[in-house]
Amino acid sequence: MELVPGNTLITATPQEGRELALALARKSVGAIQPDAEMRKALRPATRAPPTR
């Protein structure tokens, strides 16, 4: 899969821009933490609201 289609971040519509941003974010998380089971295990901790 091509990470940045056409080697540009310019999109035809705002909706396409949002979809591209989400795809980049998901791919970045996958690159940083390639172990899917570990991502799944850590997900509840990262979803919790911060405590003060």
C-alpha positions as CSV (number, residue, x, y, z in Angstrom):
1,M,0.0,0.0,0.0
2,E,1.2,3.4,-0.9
3,L,1.4,5.5,2.3
4,V,1.0,8.9,0.6
5,P,-1.0,8.4,-2.6
6,G,0.6,10.3,-5.5
7,N,3.4,11.4,-3.1
8,T,1.2,14.4,-2.0
9,L,-1.0,15.3,0.9
10,I,-3.2,17.5,-1.3
11,T,-6.7,16.0,-1.8
12,A,-9.6,16.8,-4.0
13,T,-12.1,17.2,-1.1
14,P,-12.0,17.9,2.6
15,Q,-13.5,14.4,3.2
16,E,-10.7,12.8,1.3
17,G,-8.2,14.8,3.4
18,R,-9.8,13.5,6.6
19,E,-9.7,9.9,5.3
20,L,-6.0,10.3,4.4
21,A,-5.2,11.7,7.8
22,L,-6.9,8.8,9.5
23,A,-5.1,6.3,7.2
24,L,-1.7,8.0,8.0
25,A,-2.5,7.9,11.8
26,R,-3.4,4.2,11.7
27,K,-0.3,3.3,9.6
28,S,1.9,5.3,12.0
29,V,0.6,3.4,15.0
30,G,1.1,0.1,13.2
31,A,4.7,1.1,12.4
32,I,5.4,2.2,16.0
33,Q,3.8,-0.8,17.6
34,P,3.8,-3.7,15.0
35,D,2.6,-6.3,17.5
36,A,-1.2,-6.4,17.1
37,E,-1.8,-8.3,20.3
38,M,0.3,-5.8,22.3
39,R,-1.7,-2.9,20.7
40,K,-4.9,-4.6,21.7
41,A,-3.7,-5.2,25.3
42,L,-2.6,-1.5,25.7
43,R,-5.7,0.0,24.1
44,P,-7.8,0.1,27.3
45,A,-5.1,2.1,29.1
46,T,-4.8,4.7,26.4
47,R,-8.6,5.1,26.2
48,A,-9.0,6.0,29.8
49,P,-9.4,9.7,30.6
50,P,-6.4,11.3,32.4
51,T,-6.5,11.4,36.1
52,R,-5.6,14.5,38.1
